[in-house]
């Protein structure tokens, strides 16, 4: 049986006025927020997809469909915790996470330490096990026009 598994995840959300902007489990002040069925936290969604994908468990939409009102406006930290339970049920745990956010604004550097702490706490990791990077698209495409945000994540799992 494989003892180490790797998964990757990606998520996109449209940005719109009148929504809170949740990234990495942290409320980031901004004049726009991500649009989605849940709180639309692209970073946590990408991490969830990476965790699920590492064990061939489908994606976040399979487990928490946007057609189910149970998940309407749900806090994505709850979804991340449930994904951790799913992989634990298969005998695995997260070793580390490497992630990237693509957004033109706002600058998120001041919020990254808190995001790392939130994710580490939920997944029973140390902060050093959670990497979050950010980049702009140099004003190119829908991200550059501040119409949307993208997150990518890679997760390493190990058999416990």
C-alpha positions in Angstrom: 0.0 0.0 0.0 1.2 3.5 -0.9 2.4 5.4 2.2 2.8 8.8 0.6 0.3 10.5 -1.7 0.3 14.0 -3.3 -2.6 16.0 -4.6 -3.2 19.3 -6.3 -6.1 21.6 -6.2 -7.3 24.7 -8.0 -10.2 27.0 -7.4 -11.6 30.1 -9.1 -14.2 32.6 -7.8 -15.6 35.7 -9.3 -15.2 38.9 -7.3 -18.2 41.1 -6.7 -19.2 44.0 -4.5 -21.3 43.3 -1.4 -19.6 40.1 -0.3 -17.1 39.4 2.4 -13.6 38.4 1.2 -12.5 35.2 2.9 -9.1 33.9 2.1 -7.4 31.1 4.1 -10.1 31.2 6.7 -9.4 34.9 7.4 -11.7 37.9 6.6 -9.6 40.2 4.4 -10.9 43.8 4.1 -11.7 44.7 0.5 -14.4 46.4 -1.5 -15.1 43.1 -3.2 -15.6 39.5 -2.1 -15.7 36.1 -3.7 -19.0 35.0 -5.1 -20.0 31.4 -4.3 -22.5 29.0 -2.7 -20.4 28.8 0.5 -18.2 31.7 1.8 -16.2 31.2 -1.4 -12.8 30.9 0.2 -10.8 29.9 -2.8 -7.7 29.0 -0.9 -9.4 26.6 1.5 -11.3 25.1 -1.5 -8.1 24.5 -3.4 -6.6 22.8 -0.3 -9.7 20.6 0.1 -9.5 19.6 -3.6 -5.8 18.7 -3.2 -6.5 16.6 -0.1 -9.4 14.8 -1.7 -7.5 14.3 -5.0 -4.5 12.8 -3.3 -6.7 9.8 -2.3 -8.9 9.8 -5.5 -11.9 10.9 -3.4 -13.2 13.3 -6.1 -13.4 17.0 -5.4 -15.1 19.4 -3.1 -18.2 19.6 -5.3 -18.7 15.8 -4.9 -18.7 16.0 -1.1 -20.3 19.4 -0.6 -22.4 20.2 -3.7 -23.6 23.7 -4.4 -27.1 22.1 -5.0 -27.4 21.3 -1.3 -28.6 24.1 0.8 -26.8 22.5 3.8 -23.7 24.2 2.4 -25.2 27.6 1.6 -22.9 30.3 3.0 -21.0 27.6 5.0 -17.7 28.6 6.6 -15.1 26.9 4.5 -13.1 26.1 7.6 -15.8 23.6 8.3 -15.3 22.1 4.9 -11.6 21.8 5.4 -12.1 20.1 8.7 -14.5 17.6 7.1 -12.0 16.9 4.4 -9.4 16.2 7.1 -11.9 13.7 8.6 -12.4 12.1 5.3 -8.7 11.5 4.7 -8.2 10.4 8.3 -10.9 7.8 7.7 -8.7 6.4 5.0 -5.7 6.3 7.4 -3.9 9.4 6.1 -2.8 12.8 7.4 -1.5 15.9 5.8 2.3 16.3 5.9 2.5 19.8 4.3 0.8 22.2 2.0 2.2 24.5 -0.6 -0.3 27.0 -2.0 -0.4 30.1 -4.2 -3.1 32.9 -4.5 -3.4 34.8 -7.8 -5.1 38.2 -7.2 -4.5 41.7 -8.3 -5.8 43.3 -5.1 -5.8 43.6 -2.1 -2.2 42.9 -1.0 -2.5 39.9 1.3 1.0 39.7 2.8 -0.2 41.1 6.2 -2.8 38.3 6.4 -0.7 35.4 5.4 0.6 34.6 8.9 -2.9 34.4 10.3 -4.0 32.3 7.3 -1.2 29.8 8.0 -2.1 29.6 11.7 -5.8 29.0 10.9 -5.0 26.2 8.4 -2.4 24.6 10.6 -4.8 24.6 13.6 -7.6 22.9 11.6 -5.2 20.3 10.1 -3.1 19.7 13.2 0.0 21.0 11.6 2.7 23.4 12.5 2.7 26.8 10.8 6.0 25.8 9.1 4.0 23.0 7.3 1.8 25.5 5.6 3.1 27.7 2.8 1.0 30.5 1.2 2.4 32.6 -1.6 0.7 35.3 -3.6 1.2 36.9 -7.0 -0.6 39.3 -9.3 -1.1 38.7 -12.9 0.4 42.0 -13.8 -3.0 43.3 -14.7 -3.6 40.6 -17.3 -6.8 38.6 -17.7 -9.8 38.4 -15.3 -7.5 38.3 -12.3 -5.7 41.4 -13.4 -9.0 43.2 -14.0 -10.0 42.3 -10.5 -12.9 40.2 -11.7 -11.8 37.1 -10.0 -9.3 35.2 -7.8 -7.5 31.9 -8.2 -5.9 29.6 -5.7 -3.7 26.6 -6.3 -2.6 24.1 -3.7 -0.4 21.0 -3.4 -0.7 18.7 -0.5 1.4 15.8 0.7 -0.3 13.0 2.6 1.2 10.1 4.5 -0.3 6.9 5.9 -0.5 6.9 9.6 
